[in-house]
Amino acid sequence: MDLIGQSYITSMKKKQDLRFINIITTVKSTIIKHDMIRLGDRIVVGVSGGPDSMCLLHVLYNLREHFHFELIAAHFEHGLRPGEDEKETEFVSSFVKGLRIPFEYQRPVRDIKNGQGSLEERARLARYAFLEEVRKRYNAHKIALGHNMNDQAETVIMRLLRGSGISGLKGIPPVRDGVIIRPIIGLRRDDVLYYLQKRGLQYMKDSSNADETFLRNRIRHKLIPILKQYQPNVISILSRTSEIIGMEDDFMEVRAREWVDTNVLFKDGIIGLPIHPFKGLHTALKNRVIRYLLKKRMGHLRRISYEHINAIIDMIHGKRPNMEAHLPYNIVVRKVYNWLLFDEKKELEDFYYEIPGHGKYYLDAINSWIIVEQVNSVNETDKEGVIFLDADMIEFPVVIRNMRAGDRIALWGMDGHKKIKDIFIDMKIPLDVRRAIPILENKGLPIYLWYINKMDNRYKVRSKSNNILKIGLRMEKTPLWEHIYKEASHAIG
């Protein structure tokens, strides 16, 4: 039966059940307002067996012909309540069978009682992973979840108590990533129960919803009843406030993305933010850009707090040229002179390769090829990374390695040698980049530094040289830090 059909609405009006009509109208309006469902969509509905998900499934089932979409019901058994979990699965399975739509369910493949984060978070991630797997298996377009207006209000309060920023206070989005949809987000919990009662639908009660060790349950059962004494419409007001915040938050997100697209470098998983233009942004936009880049690097913002964002902003405005902040999930944010780099924490091990003579050799530690050959003349048009040496000065094997403590090199116009560490400091080369710069060693001494083009003067090709060695270093992928270094070195001359 089409719940929004004219005959149905007419019969409801005759019975003066305007509340029921408003419930259906609200769901339909929510779907249209947020462009949740399109013609021909295939939708996976998460069904726990509780009142919200049963209402969601039944409403969507009766709206499917009006909006022209298909449904797949999916139930995830968490394995946290022995006895209850199995009964819920049987209940949902029986109900869905009566609707004659596809049904998928899964018991947990691993124990989610133990692990990182809260039990709620682990259960949520496992449930979402299952729903996404079902969506992909059925080539479905959306996943529908049964969050209602009360859930929205509880979420806003919970995040406010935890000190969330504006993004947290917008609460539960009606649509997330164009995939997760929440068609009953505009219904209050008592509307959901009223719908179920009017349609004669049963549902399962989750005993964990009464467990007040969970903050959400304490907010639901204790705090909100107190707030209703001051403002009976507190649920609707909080929901409306979250919607207003959400619109402003979306605007800020667009501005941040526009700035990032224009100014920030992305390469091989590393993100490079130029500090000088960043400093000119409004404080609110600075925070948003940092959050945007962290989410880009991590894929989420879990366990990222206001203190983390503040520490990064303080680091940017600090006077020290080299600093770093360590974040959850092994993420490190480094300030390297005029750049801020977002990367995964990793240590580059020492590398050391002996090159026995002419030929082509792969250096796996730096993902590069070294090519050594004899030539008759210097070709000035050769690409970067190619050097020409007086072959009479070279004694094989030569060595390609990274910096060691105490390394020195003789440079043009200098008496004696200069510490390679001091060269790096003078050229403002970041600490983590220094260990990645390949050094050519001959007879136990450094004679050339790649990328910064520093050579021991004694090995340069003279006009009278007729025995020339050409050595080329070619990386499979040019790292982001090389792009940043070239730009920075050009700026400082």
Secondary structure in CASP SS format (residue, H / E / C, confidence):
PFRMAT SS
TARGET T0000
AUTHOR 0000-0000-0000
METHOD secondary structure of the structure
MODEL  1
M C 1.00
D C 1.00
L C 1.00
I C 1.00
G C 1.00
Q H 1.00
S H 1.00
Y H 1.00
I H 1.00
T H 1.00
S H 1.00
M H 1.00
K H 1.00
K H 1.00
K C 1.00
Q C 1.00
D C 1.00
L H 1.00
R H 1.00
F H 1.00
I H 1.00
N H 1.00
I H 1.00
I H 1.00
T H 1.00
T H 1.00
V H 1.00
K H 1.00
S H 1.00
T H 1.00
I H 1.00
I H 1.00
K H 1.00
H C 1.00
D C 1.00
M C 1.00
I C 1.00
R C 1.00
L C 1.00
G C 1.00
D C 1.00
R E 1.00
I E 1.00
V E 1.00
V E 1.00
G E 1.00
V C 1.00
S C 1.00
G C 1.00
G C 1.00
P H 1.00
D H 1.00
S H 1.00
M H 1.00
C H 1.00
L H 1.00
L H 1.00
H H 1.00
V H 1.00
L H 1.00
Y H 1.00
N H 1.00
L H 1.00
R H 1.00
E H 1.00
H H 1.00
F H 1.00
H C 1.00
F C 1.00
E E 1.00
L E 1.00
I E 1.00
A E 1.00
A E 1.00
H E 1.00
F E 1.00
E C 1.00
H C 1.00
G C 1.00
L C 1.00
R C 1.00
P C 1.00
G C 1.00
E H 1.00
D H 1.00
E H 1.00
K H 1.00
E H 1.00
T H 1.00
E H 1.00
F H 1.00
V H 1.00
S H 1.00
S H 1.00
F H 1.00
V H 1.00
K H 1.00
G H 1.00
L H 1.00
R C 1.00
I C 1.00
P C 1.00
F E 1.00
E E 1.00
Y E 1.00
Q E 1.00
R C 1.00
P C 1.00
V C 1.00
R C 1.00
D C 1.00
I C 1.00
K C 1.00
N C 1.00
G C 1.00
Q C 1.00
G C 1.00
S C 1.00
L H 1.00
E H 1.00
E H 1.00
R H 1.00
A H 1.00
R H 1.00
L H 1.00
A H 1.00
R H 1.00
Y H 1.00
A H 1.00
F H 1.00
L H 1.00
E H 1.00
E H 1.00
V H 1.00
R H 1.00
K H 1.00
R H 1.00
Y C 1.00
N C 1.00
A C 1.00
H C 1.00
K E 1.00
I E 1.00
A E 1.00
L C 1.00
G C 1.00
H C 1.00
N C 1.00
M H 1.00
N H 1.00
D H 1.00
Q H 1.00
A H 1.00
E H 1.00
T H 1.00
V H 1.00
I H 1.00
M H 1.00
R H 1.00
L H 1.00
L H 1.00
R C 1.00
G C 1.00
S C 1.00
G C 1.00
I H 1.00
S H 1.00
G H 1.00
L H 1.00
K C 1.00
G C 1.00
I C 1.00
P C 1.00
P C 1.00
V E 1.00
R E 1.00
D C 1.00
G C 1.00
V C 1.00
I E 1.00
I E 1.00
R C 1.00
P C 1.00
I C 1.00
I C 1.00
G C 1.00
L C 1.00
R C 1.00
R H 1.00
D H 1.00
D H 1.00
V H 1.00
L H 1.00
Y H 1.00
Y H 1.00
L H 1.00
Q H 1.00
K H 1.00
R H 1.00
G C 1.00
L C 1.00
Q C 1.00
Y C 1.00
M C 1.00
K C 1.00
D C 1.00
S H 1.00
S H 1.00
N H 1.00
A H 1.00
D C 1.00
E C 1.00
T C 1.00
F C 1.00
L H 1.00
R H 1.00
N H 1.00
R H 1.00
I H 1.00
R H 1.00
H H 1.00
K H 1.00
L H 1.00
I H 1.00
P H 1.00
I H 1.00
L H 1.00
K H 1.00
Q H 1.00
Y H 1.00
Q C 1.00
P C 1.00
N C 1.00
V H 1.00
I H 1.00
S H 1.00
I H 1.00
L H 1.00
S H 1.00
R H 1.00
T H 1.00
S H 1.00
E H 1.00
I H 1.00
I H 1.00
G H 1.00
M H 1.00
E H 1.00
D H 1.00
D H 1.00
F H 1.00
M H 1.00
E H 1.00
V H 1.00
R H 1.00
A H 1.00
R H 1.00
E H 1.00
W H 1.00
V H 1.00
D H 1.00
T H 1.00
N H 1.00
V C 1.00
L E 1.00
F E 1.00
K E 1.00
D C 1.00
G C 1.00
I E 1.00
I E 1.00
G E 1.00
L E 1.00
P E 1.00
I H 1.00
H H 1.00
P H 1.00
F H 1.00
K H 1.00
G C 1.00
L C 1.00
H C 1.00
T H 1.00
A H 1.00
L H 1.00
K H 1.00
N H 1.00
R H 1.00
V H 1.00
I H 1.00
R H 1.00
Y H 1.00
L H 1.00
L H 1.00
K H 1.00
K H 1.00
R H 1.00
M H 1.00
G C 1.00
H C 1.00
L C 1.00
R C 1.00
R C 1.00
I C 1.00
S C 1.00
Y H 1.00
E H 1.00
H H 1.00
I H 1.00
N H 1.00
A H 1.00
I H 1.00
I H 1.00
D H 1.00
M H 1.00
I H 1.00
H H 1.00
G C 1.00
K C 1.00
R C 1.00
P C 1.00
N E 1.00
M E 1.00
E E 1.00
A E 1.00
H E 1.00
L E 1.00
P C 1.00
Y C 1.00
N C 1.00
I E 1.00
V E 1.00
V E 1.00
R E 1.00
K E 1.00
V E 1.00
Y C 1.00
N C 1.00
W E 1.00
L E 1.00
L E 1.00
F E 1.00
D E 1.00
E E 1.00
K C 1.00
K C 1.00
E C 1.00
L C 1.00
E C 1.00
D C 1.00
F C 1.00
Y E 1.00
Y E 1.00
E E 1.00
I E 1.00
P C 1.00
G C 1.00
H C 1.00
G E 1.00
K E 1.00
Y E 1.00
Y E 1.00
L E 1.00
D H 1.00
A H 1.00
I H 1.00
N C 1.00
S E 1.00
W E 1.00
I E 1.00
I E 1.00
V E 1.00
E E 1.00
Q E 1.00
V E 1.00
N C 1.00
S C 1.00
V C 1.00
N C 1.00
E C 1.00
T C 1.00
D C 1.00
K C 1.00
E C 1.00
G C 1.00
V E 1.00
I E 1.00
F E 1.00
L E 1.00
D E 1.00
A H 1.00
D H 1.00
M H 1.00
I C 1.00
E C 1.00
F C 1.00
P C 1.00
V E 1.00
V E 1.00
I E 1.00
R E 1.00
N C 1.00
M C 1.00
R C 1.00
A C 1.00
G C 1.00
D C 1.00
R E 1.00
I E 1.00
A C 1.00
L C 1.00
W C 1.00
G C 1.00
M C 1.00
D C 1.00
G C 1.00
H C 1.00
K E 1.00
K E 1.00
I H 1.00
K H 1.00
D H 1.00
I H 1.00
F H 1.00
I H 1.00
D H 1.00
M C 1.00
K C 1.00
I C 1.00
P C 1.00
L H 1.00
D H 1.00
V H 1.00
R H 1.00
R C 1.00
A C 1.00
I C 1.00
P C 1.00
I E 1.00
L E 1.00
E E 1.00
N E 1.00
K C 1.00
G C 1.00
L E 1.00
P E 1.00
I E 1.00
Y E 1.00
L E 1.00
W C 1.00
Y C 1.00
I C 1.00
N C 1.00
K E 1.00
M E 1.00
D C 1.00
N H 1.00
R H 1.00
Y H 1.00
K C 1.00
V C 1.00
R C 1.00
S C 1.00
K C 1.00
S C 1.00
N C 1.00
N C 1.00
I E 1.00
L E 1.00
K E 1.00
I E 1.00
G E 1.00
L E 1.00
R E 1.00
M E 1.00
E C 1.00
K C 1.00
T C 1.00
P C 1.00
L H 1.00
W H 1.00
E H 1.00
H H 1.00
I H 1.00
Y H 1.00
K H 1.00
E H 1.00
A H 1.00
S H 1.00
H H 1.00
A H 1.00
I H 1.00
G C 1.00
END
